[in-house]
Every structure is written in C-alpha cells, then in structure tokens.
Amino acid sequence: MPQDFTYSEFPVVVLIDDPKDHRDLIQSDFHDQYRNLTIKTMMMLRWLDSHCTGASYAMKIDSDVFLNIQNLVRLLMDPATPRDNYMTGLVWWSLPW
C-alpha cells in the first residue's frame, strides 16, 4: 500500500487492484451487512455451481472464525464423510472448557 493513502482510502484501492491481481473477487447487488449473510452465502454457492463444477471441495469462512485445519483434513479424508452435497460446521456459544 502506498504510504500517502489514508486508511479510509485503502479499501477502494484494494477493490480496484484485487480483481486484476488475483481474479478472486465476486461482487453482487446487495448491501454487505449481517442481515444479508444468507444472500451472500447463496451468491457464493451460485457462483461455485457455475464456475467451479470440477471442484472437490469449497469452503466459506469469515475472518473472525478459527479454522482447525487438522480437524478439517481428518474430516475430509474420512471415508465415512459424505462426498455429495455435504455441509458441515460447528458453533460454540461459549468456550468448551
């Protein structure tokens, strides 16, 4: 990030440069706010369905979520884990200890 940009200008620069550099930004016509999380998830699933037909796995995770990679790999490698139309997740409402 150039030094002469203020924090408030930075997100605009990221949105301009990211699609050119990484081609991994998906945009849609809705406000990105908590009450629209279902819309955001459905847009992601629709995009995956049309652009990633050969993908074995896809994952949606937010920046405030801890991903236990060892557990994820163990789950995906387990022959008992379904291979079609499978979604998983766990919500901890309080610490487990």
Protein Blocks (a to p, Z undefined) as FASTA:
>chain_A
ZZkbcfklmmmmmmmmmmmmnopaccddddddfklmmmmmmmmmmmmmmmmmmbfbdcdd
dfkbccdfklmmmmmmpmklcfbhpacddddfbdfZZ
